[in-house]
Amino acid sequence: MSEELRKLANIGPAMARDLARLGITEPAQLAGRDPVELYERLCALDGHRHDPCVLDTFMSAVDQAGGAPPRPWWTYTAERKRLSGTR
């Protein structure tokens, strides 16, 4: 597991393992990625829908990898809900 991923806000051991399962082992691999696509791939891998907070956390990690300042995962909840209304 990448210790570099764990340096991102909101990424603990379990989220780092989930990202590694998606082939992401370094923060730079998150830059420019679609967090919704990552979430959907994880759900498909596991055969069930994960808690939406996982998507919020992916949104946070992708933003940080792109240069945004760290923010708590729950600050992405409203944005996630807006996105889910358009998909």
C-alpha positions in Angstrom: 0.0 0.0 0.0 1.3 3.4 -0.9 2.1 5.6 2.0 1.9 8.6 -0.4 -1.8 7.9 -0.9 -2.3 7.9 2.9 -0.9 11.5 3.0 -4.0 12.7 1.2 -6.7 14.0 3.5 -9.5 11.4 4.0 -7.4 8.4 2.8 -6.9 5.8 5.4 -5.7 2.2 5.1 -9.1 0.9 3.7 -9.4 3.6 1.1 -5.8 3.2 0.0 -6.5 -0.5 -0.4 -9.6 0.2 -2.5 -7.6 2.6 -4.7 -4.9 0.1 -5.1 -7.5 -2.5 -6.3 -8.4 0.1 -8.9 -4.7 0.3 -10.0 -4.0 3.6 -8.2 -1.0 3.5 -6.0 0.3 7.0 -6.2 -1.5 10.4 -5.8 -0.4 11.5 -9.3 -2.4 8.7 -10.8 -5.6 10.4 -9.5 -5.0 13.7 -11.2 -7.6 14.3 -13.9 -9.5 11.1 -13.1 -13.3 10.9 -12.9 -14.2 10.0 -9.3 -17.6 8.7 -10.4 -16.0 6.3 -12.8 -13.6 5.1 -10.0 -16.6 4.7 -7.6 -18.6 2.7 -10.2 -15.6 0.5 -11.0 -15.2 -0.3 -7.3 -18.9 -1.1 -6.9 -18.6 -3.4 -9.9 -15.5 -5.1 -8.5 -17.3 -5.8 -5.3 -20.7 -6.6 -6.7 -22.6 -4.1 -4.6 -23.1 -0.3 -4.2 -20.7 1.2 -1.7 -21.8 4.0 0.7 -21.9 7.3 -1.3 -19.4 8.7 1.2 -16.8 6.6 -0.8 -17.6 8.7 -3.8 -17.2 11.9 -1.7 -13.8 10.6 -0.6 -12.8 9.8 -4.2 -13.8 13.4 -5.2 -11.7 14.8 -2.5 -8.7 12.7 -3.4 -8.9 13.6 -7.1 -9.2 17.3 -6.3 -6.1 17.1 -4.1 -4.1 15.2 -6.7 -5.0 18.0 -9.1 -3.6 20.6 -6.8 -6.7 21.7 -4.7 -6.2 22.1 -1.0 -7.4 19.3 1.2 -11.0 19.4 2.4 -13.0 17.0 4.5 -14.8 14.4 2.4 -18.3 15.6 3.6 -17.8 19.0 1.9 -18.3 17.1 -1.4 -21.7 15.6 -0.5 -23.7 18.5 -2.0 -21.7 18.3 -5.2 -22.2 14.5 -5.4 -25.9 14.9 -4.9 -26.0 17.4 -7.8 -24.0 15.1 -10.0 -26.3 12.1 -9.2 -29.3 14.2 -10.3 -27.7 14.7 -13.8 -26.7 11.1 -14.4 
